[in-house]
Amino acid sequence: MTDADLAVDQDDDQLDPAGHADFDAFFAEESATRPREQLTLYGTTYTLPESLPLLFTLQMERVQNSSDPDDIRRMLATLYGGDVLDIWADHGMTDRQLGIVLMYSAANIRNPGSITMARAAELYAEQDAGKAAAPANRAQRRAKPKTKKQKRSGARS
């Protein structure tokens, strides 16, 4: 693609007065037109963001094996705001329920209306079953079953 091709593709309303690309205006306009899913949990309605925040994605990778509540608290705040972990825990939320809410939320942020709560529960159960079948630690994963080799006579079959 040449500079001339790029110049033709640029839309005048995406340029600031100096002629530079204005991503602030572009993303604000784009965000305003994307549908946003809402969910109600423990009497509070949450409006999901129009797309997955980068911070959530990065934290999800970092905290997937963490048991530090502060890590989980920060991750949830990027989607739902405030101290939802404490609020939800006070209401008796289980780890299964949290997993289902996260599955539902992530799918519906990416594509609003794409997944039901029941389907999120099914997906969570499938994922949870897959985790249970995996060996518990690295040594178990690497251990190969020892099979006895058949003793061979010197004759070929």
C-alpha positions, 0 to 999 in steps of 0.5 A, spaced: 500 500 500 502 506 498 502 513 501 497 515 496 492 509 497 493 511 505 491 518 503 485 516 499 482 511 505 483 517 510 476 520 512 476 527 513 472 527 520 477 522 523 483 528 522 484 533 527 485 540 525 492 539 524 491 533 519 493 528 524 489 522 525 484 523 531 483 516 534 480 519 540 474 521 536 474 515 532 474 510 538 469 515 541 464 515 535 465 507 534 464 506 541 457 510 541 455 505 536 456 498 539 451 495 543 452 493 550 450 488 554 447 488 561 446 483 566 443 483 573 446 480 579 444 481 586 440 486 585 445 491 581 445 492 574 451 492 570 453 495 563 458 491 560 464 495 556 463 495 549 469 491 548 474 487 552 479 492 556 486 490 555 487 491 562 482 485 563 485 481 558 492 482 561 490 481 568 486 474 566 493 471 563 496 474 570 491 471 575 489 465 572 493 461 577 493 466 583 489 465 589 490 473 591 483 476 592 487 483 590 488 480 583 481 478 582 479 484 585 482 488 580 481 484 574 473 484 576 473 492 577 475 493 569 469 490 567 464 491 573 467 497 577 468 498 584 469 492 589 464 487 586 468 481 588 467 483 596 459 484 594 458 478 590 462 474 596 458 477 601 452 474 597 455 467 597 457 467 590 461 460 589 467 460 584 462 456 579 458 462 579 463 467 578 466 462 572 459 462 569 458 470 570 465 471 567 464 466 561 457 470 559 460 477 560 466 475 556 462 472 550 457 478 550 462 483 550 465 480 544 458 479 541 452 482 544 447 477 545 451 471 543 451 466 549 445 465 554 446 464 561 445 456 560 450 456 555 455 459 559 454 454 565 455 449 560 461 451 557 464 452 564 462 445 566 466 443 560 472 447 561 471 445 569 471 437 567 477 438 562 481 441 568 479 435 573 482 430 568 488 434 567 494 431 571 495 435 578 502 437 577 508 438 572 511 431 575 505 427 573 504 430 567 511 428 565 511 421 567 510 416 562 506 410 564 512 404 564 510 398 560 514 392 560 517 390 554 516 384 551 522 379 551 523 377 544 527 370 543 532 371 537 527 369 532 523 374 527 516 373 526 
